[in-house]
Amino acid sequence: MHTSADDIQAPPRPRRRGLLRRRSSWVLLTAVVVGLACAVLSFREGGADEGLFVYCGSGIRPAMEAMRSEFTAATGIPVRVTYAGSGCLLSMLTFARSGDLYMPGERYYVDQAIADGHLHDPVQIAYFVAVVGVQKGNPKGIRSLADLARSDVRVGIGHPETVACGLAARRILEKAGVWEAVKANVDAQGACTGTAMELTNALALNAIDAAINWDAMIFPMRDRLDILTIPLEQNVEVPIPLGVLTWSTRQREAERFIEFALSADAKRCFETHGYHTAMEPYVLPYYGTAVLE
């Protein structure tokens, strides 16, 4: 069984200008409060004999669901998972001080967990690749990252403090020198979401025109949405890490899960759902031919 922040949060709607100045603080607070509540509920419902417990970034959910199912079938060890934004998960595990493994969508959060003494010896399982998702046919004619600052384009990003795809979006836009302009456009008429999946849903529902998100999140909806590749030199590398929590009471079982996550079977789970297990080739066949300038 698993709990998910996705299950209790509706897709975001474009925000009114007057409400957005305070959004960062209340979204962060809400994410932490919801996360802590989920953690408490998860551990109260679960018993000591219910197997491993994993804190997993919501953007990894499709691959994790396949991987945990195959791991349990092969070993007989049940795996419970809670999904949320990576920063929210870090708050959850810090509060609960329970569970066995942490798999966020960005190395940044693992580094924080290591610095706080929560995690040891993380390994790299796969990669996220950020792209610009747009409506089918790219009706807004987006050709560059700078176009995301245009007043006629409603843009979505993940929250840059608590969501891995939002952190990556900020790094990419800062690298391009357009972060402030694009963020102002997001604040004016776009959406800042609590998970990568919410961002995909907002795009699929036409609540926004474009979003910087993981390619694996747009992959399931590629019949409805288009992917614009961000050139390698403009992008940032985002490994997907996995590590055992220092307080885990199931260290051996957790190590077995990591061994499985590094196996060819787990690699297939990721690749089947549109994730990268290597950075070459950089552009996968389902991307199409559209590449940003």
C-alpha positions as CSV (number, residue, x, y, z in Angstrom):
1,M,0.0,0.0,0.0
2,H,1.1,3.6,-0.4
3,T,0.0,7.1,0.4
4,S,0.5,10.0,-2.0
5,A,0.3,13.7,-1.8
6,D,-0.9,13.5,-5.5
7,D,-4.0,11.7,-4.3
8,I,-5.2,14.6,-2.1
9,Q,-4.2,17.6,-4.2
10,A,-6.2,18.9,-7.2
11,P,-4.4,20.2,-10.3
12,P,-3.4,23.9,-9.8
13,R,-5.3,26.7,-11.5
14,P,-3.7,29.8,-12.9
15,R,-3.3,32.3,-10.0
16,R,-4.6,35.8,-9.8
17,R,-1.9,38.5,-9.7
18,G,-3.0,39.8,-6.3
19,L,-2.5,36.4,-4.6
20,L,0.9,35.5,-6.0
21,R,3.1,37.8,-3.9
22,R,2.6,35.6,-0.9
23,R,2.5,32.3,-2.7
24,S,6.0,31.0,-2.0
25,S,5.6,31.2,1.8
26,W,2.1,29.6,2.0
27,V,2.8,26.9,-0.6
28,L,6.0,25.9,1.3
29,L,4.1,25.9,4.6
30,T,1.3,23.9,3.1
31,A,3.6,21.3,1.6
32,V,5.4,20.8,4.9
33,V,2.1,20.5,6.9
34,V,0.6,18.1,4.4
35,G,3.8,16.1,4.3
36,L,4.1,15.8,8.1
37,A,0.4,14.7,8.3
38,C,1.1,12.0,5.6
39,A,4.1,10.8,7.5
40,V,2.2,10.4,10.7
41,L,-0.7,8.6,9.1
42,S,1.6,6.3,7.1
43,F,3.5,5.1,10.2
44,R,0.4,4.8,12.4
45,E,-1.3,2.6,9.8
46,G,1.7,0.4,9.1
47,G,3.1,-2.2,11.4
48,A,6.6,-3.4,12.0
49,D,6.1,-6.4,9.9
50,E,4.9,-4.6,6.7
51,G,8.3,-4.5,4.9
52,L,10.3,-1.6,3.6
53,F,9.1,2.0,3.6
54,V,10.3,4.4,0.9
55,Y,10.0,8.1,0.6
56,C,9.9,8.7,-3.2
57,G,9.6,11.8,-5.3
58,S,6.3,11.9,-7.1
59,G,8.0,12.3,-10.5
60,I,9.5,8.8,-10.1
61,R,6.2,7.1,-9.3
62,P,5.6,5.2,-12.6
63,A,9.1,3.6,-12.5
64,M,8.9,3.0,-8.7
65,E,5.5,1.3,-8.9
66,A,6.9,-1.2,-11.5
67,M,10.2,-1.7,-9.6
68,R,8.7,-2.3,-6.2
69,S,6.2,-4.8,-7.6
70,E,9.0,-6.8,-9.3
71,F,11.2,-6.6,-6.2
72,T,8.4,-8.0,-3.9
73,A,7.7,-10.7,-6.4
74,A,11.3,-11.7,-6.5
75,T,12.1,-11.4,-2.8
76,G,8.8,-11.7,-0.9
77,I,9.6,-8.3,0.9
78,P,6.7,-5.9,0.8
79,V,7.5,-2.2,-0.1
80,R,5.3,0.7,1.0
81,V,5.9,4.0,-0.7
82,T,4.8,7.6,0.0
83,Y,5.0,10.0,-2.9
84,A,5.4,13.8,-2.7
85,G,7.7,16.6,-3.7
86,S,11.3,15.9,-2.8
87,G,11.6,18.8,-0.3
88,C,8.3,17.8,1.3
89,L,9.6,14.3,1.7
90,L,12.7,15.6,3.4
91,S,10.6,17.4,5.9
92,M,8.5,14.2,6.4
93,L,11.3,11.9,7.1
94,T,13.1,14.5,9.3
95,F,9.9,14.7,11.4
96,A,9.0,11.0,11.5
97,R,12.6,9.7,11.9
98,S,11.3,6.4,10.6
99,G,11.3,4.5,7.3
100,D,14.0,2.9,5.3
101,L,14.9,4.6,2.0
102,Y,14.8,8.0,0.4
103,M,14.6,8.5,-3.4
104,P,14.2,12.2,-4.2
105,G,14.3,13.7,-7.7
106,E,17.4,15.8,-7.2
107,R,20.9,15.3,-5.7
108,Y,20.3,18.6,-3.8
109,Y,17.9,17.0,-1.4
110,V,20.2,14.0,-0.8
111,D,23.0,16.4,0.0
112,Q,20.8,18.0,2.7
113,A,19.8,14.6,4.1
114,I,23.5,13.6,4.3
115,A,24.5,16.8,6.0
116,D,21.8,16.3,8.6
117,G,22.9,12.8,9.2
118,H,19.8,11.1,7.8
119,L,21.3,9.2,4.9
120,H,24.4,7.3,3.9
121,D,26.0,5.9,0.8
122,P,23.4,7.0,-1.9
123,V,23.7,5.5,-5.3
124,Q,22.6,6.8,-8.7
125,I,19.7,4.9,-10.3
126,A,18.7,6.9,-13.3
127,Y,18.4,10.4,-14.7
128,F,15.7,13.0,-15.1
129,V,16.0,15.2,-18.2
130,A,14.2,18.5,-18.2
131,V,12.3,19.6,-21.3
132,V,9.7,22.2,-22.2
133,G,6.2,20.6,-22.5
134,V,3.7,22.4,-24.7
135,Q,0.3,21.9,-26.2
136,K,0.1,19.6,-29.2
137,G,1.5,21.4,-32.3
138,N,3.2,24.1,-30.1
139,P,0.4,26.7,-30.9
140,K,2.3,29.5,-29.0
141,G,5.3,29.0,-31.3
142,I,7.8,28.7,-28.4
143,R,11.3,28.5,-29.9
144,S,13.6,29.4,-26.9
145,L,13.7,29.6,-23.1
146,A,13.3,33.3,-23.4
147,D,9.9,32.8,-25.0
148,L,8.6,31.6,-21.7
149,A,8.7,35.2,-20.5
150,R,6.3,36.3,-23.2
151,S,3.0,37.8,-21.9
152,D,0.9,35.6,-24.2
153,V,2.4,32.4,-22.7
154,R,1.0,30.9,-19.5
155,V,4.0,29.1,-17.9
156,G,4.1,26.4,-15.2
157,I,7.0,25.2,-13.1
158,G,7.3,23.1,-9.9
159,H,7.8,25.0,-6.7
160,P,11.6,25.8,-6.8
161,E,12.1,25.3,-3.1
162,T,10.3,22.0,-2.6
163,V,9.9,20.3,-5.9
164,A,12.9,18.8,-7.9
165,C,11.6,19.8,-11.3
166,G,11.1,23.3,-10.0
167,L,14.7,23.5,-8.7
168,A,16.0,22.3,-12.0
169,A,13.8,24.8,-13.9
170,R,15.3,27.6,-11.8
171,R,18.8,26.4,-12.5
172,I,18.2,26.1,-16.2
173,L,16.5,29.6,-16.5
174,E,19.3,31.2,-14.4
175,K,21.8,29.6,-16.7
176,A,20.0,31.2,-19.6
177,G,19.8,34.6,-17.9
178,V,16.0,34.7,-18.0
179,W,14.9,33.4,-14.5
180,E,13.6,36.7,-13.2
181,A,11.6,37.4,-16.3
182,V,10.1,33.9,-16.5
183,K,9.3,33.8,-12.8
184,A,7.5,37.1,-13.1
185,N,5.4,35.6,-15.9
186,V,4.7,32.5,-13.8
187,D,3.6,34.8,-10.9
188,A,1.4,36.9,-13.2
189,Q,-0.6,34.2,-15.0
190,G,1.0,30.8,-14.6
191,A,1.1,28.0,-12.1
192,C,3.6,26.9,-9.5
193,T,2.8,23.3,-8.5
194,G,3.6,21.0,-5.6
195,T,4.6,18.0,-7.7
196,A,5.8,17.2,-11.2
197,M,2.6,15.2,-11.9
198,E,0.4,18.2,-11.0
199,L,2.5,20.2,-13.5
200,T,1.8,17.7,-16.3
201,N,-1.9,17.6,-15.4
202,A,-2.1,21.4,-15.6
203,L,-0.6,21.3,-19.0
204,A,-2.9,18.4,-20.2
205,L,-5.9,20.3,-18.9
206,N,-4.8,23.5,-20.9
207,A,-4.6,25.5,-17.6
208,I,-1.1,26.5,-18.9
209,D,0.6,26.7,-22.3
210,A,4.0,25.5,-21.4
211,A,5.9,23.9,-18.5
212,I,9.5,23.0,-17.7
213,N,9.1,19.4,-16.5
214,W,10.8,16.0,-16.7
215,D,10.4,14.3,-20.1
216,A,9.3,11.1,-18.2
217,M,6.3,13.0,-16.8
218,I,5.2,14.1,-20.3
219,F,6.0,10.7,-21.9
220,P,2.6,9.1,-20.9
221,M,0.7,12.0,-22.5
222,R,2.8,12.3,-25.7
223,D,-0.3,11.8,-27.8
224,R,-1.8,15.0,-26.3
225,L,1.3,17.1,-25.6
226,D,4.6,17.9,-27.4
227,I,8.1,17.9,-26.1
228,L,10.6,20.6,-26.9
229,T,14.1,19.4,-26.2
230,I,16.4,21.8,-24.3
231,P,19.8,21.6,-25.9
232,L,22.4,19.7,-23.7
233,E,24.5,22.8,-23.2
234,Q,21.5,24.7,-21.9
235,N,20.3,21.9,-19.6
236,V,21.4,20.6,-16.3
237,E,22.2,17.0,-15.3
238,V,19.8,15.6,-12.8
239,P,20.7,12.1,-11.4
240,I,18.0,10.2,-9.5
241,P,19.6,9.0,-6.2
242,L,18.5,6.3,-3.7
243,G,19.9,5.8,-0.2
244,V,19.3,4.0,3.0
245,L,18.1,6.1,6.0
246,T,20.5,5.9,9.0
247,W,17.8,4.9,11.4
248,S,16.3,2.1,9.3
249,T,15.7,-1.1,11.3
250,R,15.8,-3.1,8.0
251,Q,19.2,-2.3,6.8
252,R,19.8,-5.6,5.0
253,E,16.4,-5.6,3.3
254,A,17.0,-1.9,2.3
255,E,20.4,-2.9,0.8
256,R,18.7,-5.7,-1.1
257,F,16.3,-3.1,-2.6
258,I,19.2,-0.9,-3.7
259,E,20.9,-3.9,-5.3
260,F,17.7,-4.6,-7.2
261,A,17.4,-0.9,-8.2
262,L,20.8,-1.2,-9.8
263,S,19.9,-4.4,-11.7
264,A,18.9,-4.8,-15.4
265,D,15.3,-5.6,-14.3
266,A,15.0,-2.2,-12.6
267,K,16.7,-0.5,-15.5
268,R,13.9,-1.9,-17.7
269,C,11.3,-0.5,-15.3
270,F,12.7,2.9,-15.8
271,E,13.2,2.8,-19.5
272,T,9.8,1.4,-20.1
273,H,8.3,4.4,-18.5
274,G,10.4,7.0,-20.4
275,Y,13.2,7.6,-17.9
276,H,16.9,7.7,-18.8
277,T,19.3,5.2,-17.4
278,A,22.2,6.9,-19.3
279,M,22.7,10.3,-20.8
280,E,23.7,8.9,-24.2
281,P,21.8,9.2,-26.5
282,Y,20.7,12.5,-25.0
283,V,17.6,12.8,-27.3
284,L,15.3,9.8,-27.3
285,P,13.2,8.8,-30.3
286,Y,9.9,9.9,-28.7
287,Y,11.1,13.5,-28.4
288,G,10.4,14.3,-32.0
289,T,12.6,16.8,-33.8
290,A,11.7,20.0,-32.0
291,V,14.8,21.5,-30.3
292,L,14.9,24.9,-28.7
293,E,17.3,27.5,-30.0
